[in-house]
Structures are given as C-alpha cells and as structure tokens.
Amino acid sequence: MRVEVKNLSFVYGQGAKALSVRALDNVSLTIEEGEFFGIIGQTGSGKTTFVQHLNGLIKVGKDSGSIKIGEYDLSDKKCDFKSLRSKLGMVFQYPEQQLFGDTVFDDVAFGIKNFMPEKNAEETEILVKEALEMVGLDYQKVKDKSPFELSGGQKRRVAIAGVIVTKPEVLVLDEPVAGLDPVGKREFFALLHKLHKSFVKTVIIVSHDMDAVAENCTRAVVFSQGKVVCEGTPKEIFSDLETTNSLGLGFPVTAYLTARLKEVGVDIDSDLTVDGFVNEIMNKLCGGNE
C-alpha cells in the first residue's frame, strides 16, 4: 500500500493559544510500497505525532491536510479504521510494555479476535503458531507461559508477533531498537528484513539511531520543528555533516569516516552501509582490482 501525505498539520492544545504547540506543519511526503523507510529527527520534531496519524490514533483534522494509504482515505470520516489497522501494524517504543495477556497465546491471539472474528479456534491456533515461529520463538515452549515470565528479548518478540499475526502489509515501528545492545539490534533488524521479504510489503521506522538508518533504510526523511526538511537516501541525507549537525542529528560512523578520509584525499563512494563502506575501502587498497 502506498502512503501519500499532503499538507498535514496538527496542533496540540488547539483553542488554548498560550498552551498550543504546532507539532506538524504542512507535511507532505510519499512512501512507496516496498520501501524500508526511515523517519529521523530530534526529540519533539514531530516524528511520533506523524506516525500516530498513519493508523488513526490521531485523526486528520478538518482542513488539516490528507492521508491516503492504499485504498484508505484517512481524511474521510467514513474511513474503515478497523480494517486499516489490520493491514497497517503499529509497534510502539518498548513494545514489550504492550503485553497484557495471561498467556503468550492469548496475547498474540488478541489481534485475531479483534480483526478476524470469523476465524475459528483451529485457524486461530495456526495463525498464532505462524506468528511466533516467524519471530523466532518455539510455539510449544512459550504458548502457555505468562508473557511476563519471558526474557526482555522474548517479550519484544511476542509483542511483534501480536502485531504481525494479521499479516499487515505495512509495519510502522517507533524506536524499535530502543534499549537493545548491539547484538540485539542486529537480531531485531534481521527479523524486520525477514518480515519485509515475507508478507510485510513496507517497513517504516522512527529512529534516533543513524547507523541503523544508514544500514537498513532505502530512503528516509528528516523532521525538524514539525516540518520535513530533508529527504532522500541515507547517502544523500548524510553527505553533508555540517547540515546534519545543524539539524541536531548524529551521523553514521560510515558517514563520519567517509568525510574524514576525504579530508586526506581518499574519496569513498559507498551507500554508507558497513558492507558497502568496507568494499570501497578494499577496492581502494587493491587498486580497483578483485
């Protein structure tokens, strides 16, 4: 499903001028089906407010722009948000805090009961089993456990299973690797790419982790003060470290090293992924020969 946003604005505390805050200011952007898309910016730049519009947690106000996601017009009061949310999954920061069921099975099955009430017990079990195995958990070992007995990493995987059990076409994640160590981050993004190659056609992540954006995203936008101020591939966005710094962002290690090498006369033209950067270095060392 294609995501098309035009002139979207949102004000917190509208009506109380002294307390109002313009969180989004005339935002327009398009996310094509199939992208692994990044949304970056400082805290308070409007990123989370923006993604909360994508599944109707925050409704598009009158004369406040438009959002179309596939066949769904979120600006239309008649929009079927329940159907939309079965196709666009939302994973919040620290998703393990979304767990609530008595058992892992109950927690993951909730989405089926909510969005697919026509499924019988046997069909529900099949879908829950598929979702848990997709996120790398042993169905027989965890299905009857309380989700609160699991490790932190397992809890996060159960929470993801509860979102993907309906096989959404679009998956939106707000700071998905917050609190994870480097190994946990790599494993989590490996999971997201696995889902992206399966039934999730489009992945959208909000992240403060510039290395993760450079390594995983095909394209990204930068938010600042409620506006989209920069858009492109990670390579395009991080090509100017001064501009990146002026927006209050960090930058990928590969972008920093590329800039430092350029200062000493070594031009590296990589996509800023670690593999791309290392391959360019090796080509330079080997004189361009394999």
Secondary structure, 3 states (H helix, E strand, C coil): CCEEEEEEEEEECCCCCCCCEEEEEEEEEEECCCCEEEEEECCCCCHHHHHHHHCCCCCCCCCCCEEEECCEECCCCCCCHHHHHHHEEEECCCHHHHCCCCCHHHHHHHHHHHHCCCCCHHHHHHHHHHHHHHCCCCHHHHCCCCHHHCCHHHHHHHHHHHHHCCCCCEEEEECCCCCCCHHHHHHHHHHHHHHHHCCCCEEEEECCCHHHHHHHCCEEEEEECCEEEEEECHHHHCCCHHHHHHCCCCCCHHHHHHHHHHHCCCCCCCCCCHHHHHHHHHHHHCCCCC
